[in-house]
Amino acid sequence: MKLFELHDNPGATKSKKRKARGPGSGKGKMAGRGIKGQKSRSGVAINGYEGGQMPLYQRLPKRGFSMRNPNKYAVVNFLVLQKFIDAGKIDASKPITEDVMLESGLVRRKHQGVRLLAKGELTSKLDITVTGASKGAVEAIEKSGGKITLA
Protein backbone atom coordinates (compact mmCIF):
# COMPACT_ATOMS: atom_id res chain seq x y z
CA MET A 1 0.00 0.00 0.00
CA LYS A 2 1.24 3.44 -0.94
CA LEU A 3 0.41 6.81 0.54
CA PHE A 4 -1.46 7.97 -2.57
CA GLU A 5 -3.66 4.84 -2.45
CA LEU A 6 -5.18 5.81 0.91
CA HIS A 7 -8.72 7.15 0.75
CA ASP A 8 -11.77 7.53 2.96
CA ASN A 9 -14.70 5.12 2.98
CA PRO A 10 -17.39 5.92 0.40
CA GLY A 11 -19.93 8.35 1.92
CA ALA A 12 -17.67 9.25 4.87
CA THR A 13 -17.04 12.79 3.64
CA LYS A 14 -19.53 15.19 2.12
CA SER A 15 -18.61 18.41 0.35
CA LYS A 16 -20.23 21.56 1.72
CA LYS A 17 -22.85 23.50 -0.22
CA ARG A 18 -21.08 26.35 -2.06
CA LYS A 19 -23.27 29.44 -1.93
CA ALA A 20 -23.51 32.13 -4.62
CA ARG A 21 -21.86 30.04 -7.35
CA GLY A 22 -24.50 30.30 -10.08
CA PRO A 23 -28.09 29.07 -10.54
CA GLY A 24 -27.02 25.46 -11.08
CA SER A 25 -25.58 25.15 -7.60
CA GLY A 26 -28.99 25.32 -5.89
CA LYS A 27 -27.86 28.27 -3.75
CA GLY A 28 -27.02 30.75 -6.50
CA LYS A 29 -27.86 34.42 -7.03
CA MET A 30 -28.81 35.56 -3.49
CA ALA A 31 -27.39 32.52 -1.66
CA GLY A 32 -30.59 31.74 0.25
CA ARG A 33 -30.73 35.16 1.93
CA GLY A 34 -33.85 36.43 0.18
CA ILE A 35 -34.30 39.88 -1.37
CA LYS A 36 -32.96 43.03 0.29
CA GLY A 37 -33.42 43.87 3.98
CA GLN A 38 -31.18 43.83 7.02
CA LYS A 39 -30.72 40.06 7.08
CA SER A 40 -29.52 39.94 3.49
CA ARG A 41 -26.56 42.16 4.36
CA SER A 42 -23.32 40.96 5.90
CA GLY A 43 -22.35 41.67 9.50
CA VAL A 44 -25.83 41.25 10.98
CA ALA A 45 -26.47 39.34 14.21
CA ILE A 46 -29.93 40.03 15.58
CA ASN A 47 -30.79 37.36 18.13
CA GLY A 48 -34.11 38.00 19.81
CA TYR A 49 -34.84 41.06 17.64
CA GLU A 50 -38.43 41.12 16.38
CA GLY A 51 -38.40 44.06 13.98
CA GLY A 52 -39.16 46.74 16.56
CA GLN A 53 -41.87 44.70 18.31
CA MET A 54 -41.16 44.08 22.00
CA PRO A 55 -39.22 40.77 22.04
CA LEU A 56 -40.76 37.71 23.66
CA TYR A 57 -38.13 37.48 26.40
CA GLN A 58 -39.00 41.05 27.46
CA ARG A 59 -42.77 40.55 27.29
CA LEU A 60 -42.77 37.58 29.67
CA PRO A 61 -42.92 38.34 33.41
CA LYS A 62 -39.82 37.82 35.50
CA ARG A 63 -40.36 35.69 38.60
CA GLY A 64 -38.25 34.26 41.36
CA PHE A 65 -34.63 34.65 42.21
CA SER A 66 -31.49 32.92 41.05
CA MET A 67 -28.26 33.18 42.98
CA ARG A 68 -25.24 34.56 41.20
CA ASN A 69 -22.87 32.07 42.82
CA PRO A 70 -24.80 29.06 44.15
CA ASN A 71 -22.99 26.28 46.01
CA LYS A 72 -22.38 23.25 43.84
CA TYR A 73 -22.27 19.82 45.45
CA ALA A 74 -21.31 16.41 44.16
CA VAL A 75 -24.48 14.34 44.66
CA VAL A 76 -24.30 10.73 45.87
CA ASN A 77 -27.37 8.48 46.05
CA PHE A 78 -27.69 5.38 48.25
CA LEU A 79 -28.18 3.28 45.11
CA VAL A 80 -24.72 4.08 43.71
CA LEU A 81 -23.03 4.04 47.12
CA GLN A 82 -24.35 0.51 47.80
CA LYS A 83 -23.14 -0.65 44.35
CA PHE A 84 -19.61 0.57 45.13
CA ILE A 85 -19.70 -1.19 48.53
CA ASP A 86 -20.94 -4.45 46.94
CA ALA A 87 -18.25 -4.22 44.24
CA GLY A 88 -15.56 -3.83 46.92
CA LYS A 89 -14.45 -0.40 45.76
CA ILE A 90 -15.41 1.09 49.13
CA ASP A 91 -14.84 -0.67 52.46
CA ALA A 92 -17.98 -0.29 54.59
CA SER A 93 -16.20 -1.32 57.80
CA LYS A 94 -13.93 1.77 57.67
CA PRO A 95 -15.17 5.38 57.95
CA ILE A 96 -16.24 6.77 54.57
CA THR A 97 -15.12 10.34 53.88
CA GLU A 98 -15.35 12.55 50.81
CA ASP A 99 -11.72 11.72 49.96
CA VAL A 100 -12.50 7.97 50.03
CA MET A 101 -15.39 8.59 47.61
CA LEU A 102 -13.09 10.59 45.34
CA GLU A 103 -10.36 7.91 45.30
CA SER A 104 -12.83 5.10 44.58
CA GLY A 105 -14.32 7.03 41.64
CA LEU A 106 -17.76 7.45 43.22
CA VAL A 107 -17.51 11.22 42.72
CA ARG A 108 -15.49 12.86 39.99
CA ARG A 109 -15.08 16.25 41.70
CA LYS A 110 -15.94 17.36 45.22
CA HIS A 111 -16.88 20.94 44.22
CA GLN A 112 -17.96 22.58 47.54
CA GLY A 113 -18.56 19.17 49.10
CA VAL A 114 -20.55 15.95 48.78
CA ARG A 115 -24.30 15.77 49.42
CA LEU A 116 -25.90 12.43 50.26
CA LEU A 117 -29.44 11.67 49.05
CA ALA A 118 -31.75 8.81 50.03
CA LYS A 119 -32.55 7.51 46.53
CA GLY A 120 -32.28 3.74 46.53
CA GLU A 121 -31.75 1.36 49.41
CA LEU A 122 -28.81 1.07 51.77
CA THR A 123 -28.19 -2.32 53.39
CA SER A 124 -24.76 -1.71 54.95
CA LYS A 125 -24.07 -0.15 58.34
CA LEU A 126 -21.93 2.93 57.59
CA ASP A 127 -19.84 5.53 59.37
CA ILE A 128 -19.92 8.37 56.86
CA THR A 129 -18.73 11.99 56.79
CA VAL A 130 -20.17 14.34 54.15
CA THR A 131 -20.83 18.06 53.71
CA GLY A 132 -24.60 17.69 53.50
CA ALA A 133 -27.38 15.10 53.52
CA SER A 134 -31.13 15.04 53.06
CA LYS A 135 -33.39 14.31 56.07
CA GLY A 136 -34.33 10.97 54.55
CA ALA A 137 -30.68 10.01 54.14
CA VAL A 138 -29.85 10.88 57.76
CA GLU A 139 -32.85 8.88 59.04
CA ALA A 140 -32.03 5.86 56.86
CA ILE A 141 -28.39 5.70 58.01
CA GLU A 142 -29.31 6.06 61.68
CA LYS A 143 -32.08 3.43 61.30
CA SER A 144 -29.56 0.94 59.85
CA GLY A 145 -27.34 1.49 62.92
CA GLY A 146 -24.78 3.67 61.17
CA LYS A 147 -23.42 7.10 61.99
CA ILE A 148 -23.45 10.21 59.82
CA THR A 149 -21.34 13.31 60.43
CA LEU A 150 -22.14 16.52 58.58
CA ALA A 151 -19.07 18.69 58.01
Secondary structure, 3 states (H helix, E strand, C coil): CCHHHCCCCCCCCCCCCCCCCCHHHCCCCCCCCCCCCHHHCCCCCCCCCECCECCHHHHCCCCCCCCCCCCCEEEEEHHHHHHHHHHCCCCCCCCECHHHHHHHCCCCCCECCEEEECCCCCCCCCEEEECEECHHHHHHHHHCCCEEEEC
